[in-house]
């Protein structure tokens, strides 16, 4: 089954976002809580978390996990 134009465009976008070195999903999820806390507090992302930010731009599954965690942390901060 051939790819649709949208699927081809999505693949090309992902290829364009690819970096020389990247982390995998397991590595990303191990650091995503720290990344979410940094973002929530408005602190700049230190060098060790830049790879997490990059991974989240290309991985929808990890991005969903991050968004759920961010919502939870955000709700918790309003409850305190």
N, C-alpha and C positions, 0 to 999 in steps of 0.2 A: 504494500500500500504506500503510495507516494506521500511525501510530507506536504502539508498545506503551506501556503505562503506565510501565514502567521507562525507556524512551527519553524520554518526556515529562518524567519526574522528573529525569533526567540533564540534559536541556536547561535546565530551570528552575533547577537547581542552578548550572549554568555561567553563566546569565544573572545570577543573584544574585551571583556572584563577579566579574563584570566591573567593571573600574575605568574611570575617565574617560579615562585615557591608559594604553596598554599597549604592550608591545614585541611584535614578531613572532618567529617561530621562529628566523630567521637571527640576529637581534639577541640572542636568548636563548642560543643555542648559542655565540655569540662570547664570552659572559661566564660560561657555565656552569662552566668549570674554576675560575675565580676564586671563584665562589660555592661550589663543592664544597670547595675548600681552606679557605675561611672556616668553613664548617659543620664540617668535619672537625677543625679546630683549636679549635673551640668559641668562636671570636671572633664578636662580634655582626656582623650583616650591615649594611654601610654603605649609605647612601641610594642609591648608584648600583646596588646589587644587589637592592634591594627589588623592582624590576620583574621580575627573574629569578624570585624566589621567587613572585611573583604569577602569572607565566606558567606556572610549573611546576604550580600548583594547577589550572589549566584545560586544559593541553595534555598529553595522555597520551604523545604521541610524544617530546616534549622531556623529560618526566619519566622515560621509559624510558632516554633517553640519560644523564640526570643520575644515575639509579640505577646504571647500568653504570659510569660514571666514579667514582662514590662507592665502589662495591665495589672497583674497581681501586686507587684511592688508599688505601682502608682496608687491602687486602691488602698493598700496598707498604709502608705504615707499620709493619705487623707484621713484615715481612721485614727491615727496617732494624735 
